[in-house]
Every structure is written in structure tokens, then in C-alpha cells.
Amino acid sequence: MRRSFQSMFHLSLLTVLLFLDGCAVESMTAIKTDPSMPVIKNVKTLVGKTSVGFEWPRIYDERVKGILVYRAEPRKGNEQRYVRIATIDNRYATHYVDTTVRAGREYLYTFKTYGILYASMYGDIVRVKTALPFPAV
């Protein structure tokens, strides 16, 4: 009886590990770039003190599974360090709001579309400056 339990435990553990391994491989391969994937352009913005809203044209390409959102703070020179801040798992989404910004700061944003195995090139760079905070009373 104990041997049967151990066998079932090992089989279950192996199944979970194989599943997790498959997920890791899929997420790593989604980073490869395919220049033929649609690129997000013509992004409109609505800027507040502690949030930035974005709107872009709807994407109909069936290869696209969603949108990746990247943000950077401007640095001197051309070397910006973009960090992925959001993954939108819906190709039909046309809006995103970043609520993790600070008042009175400048930010750079760009977007990528992604599919099962590939992501697009970076889209247009969008430069925004959040509104200044209200003066202290």
C-alpha cells in the first residue's frame, strides 16, 4: 500500500514538473522577434498626476494573442532601459492605464504585440510627463 502511494506521488510530481517546464519554454520563446508581426503605432495618451492612459487602434491579425507594455525613465544618451510593466492577454484590447507613475516625472513607453512564439518589433516611443502635484497647504 505504501509503495503504491509513493508511486502515485512520484507520478503526480513528474506531471507537475513537466507542465511547469512546458510553461517556462513557451514564455521564453515568446520573446523572439518576428518583423512581420503588427506593430502598435498612433498611440494616444491621457496624462494625469499619478496615471497615464493609452489608446491605440484595434488589432485584427489572428497571430496576435496580446500586447506587451514597456516603460522607461529617460536617461542621457540613447540608451534607455525599458521594463515590461504589463501583459494584456487580449488582441482586441485598445486601452491601458498605468497607475504606478509619480507626479511631475517624465516617462517613455512603447508597446509590442505578441503571439504564440514571437513578438513584434517595438512600436512608436511615447514620451509623457505627468502633471505636477498640488502645492502643499
C-alpha positions, 0 to 999 in steps of 0.5 A: 500500500505504501509503495503504491502511494509513493508511486502515485506521488512520484507520478503526480510530481513528474506531471507537475514538473513537466507542465511547469517546464512546458510553461517556462519554454513557451514564455521564453520563446515568446520573446523572439522577434518576428518583423512581420508581426503588427506593430502598435503605432498612433498611440494616444495618451491621457496624462494625469498626476499619478496615471497615464492612459493609452489608446491605440487602434484595434488589432485584427491579425489572428497571430496576435494573442496580446500586447506587451507594455514597456516603460522607461525613465529617460536617461542621457544618451540613447540608451534607455532601459525599458521594463515590461510593466504589463501583459494584456492577454487580449488582441482586441484590447485598445486601452491601458492605464498605468497607475504606478507613475509619480507626479511631475516625472517624465516617462517613455513607453512603447508597446509590442504585440505578441503571439504564440512564439514571437513578438513584434518589433517595438512600436512608436516611443511615447514620451509623457510627463505627468502633471505636477502635484498640488502645492502643499497647504 
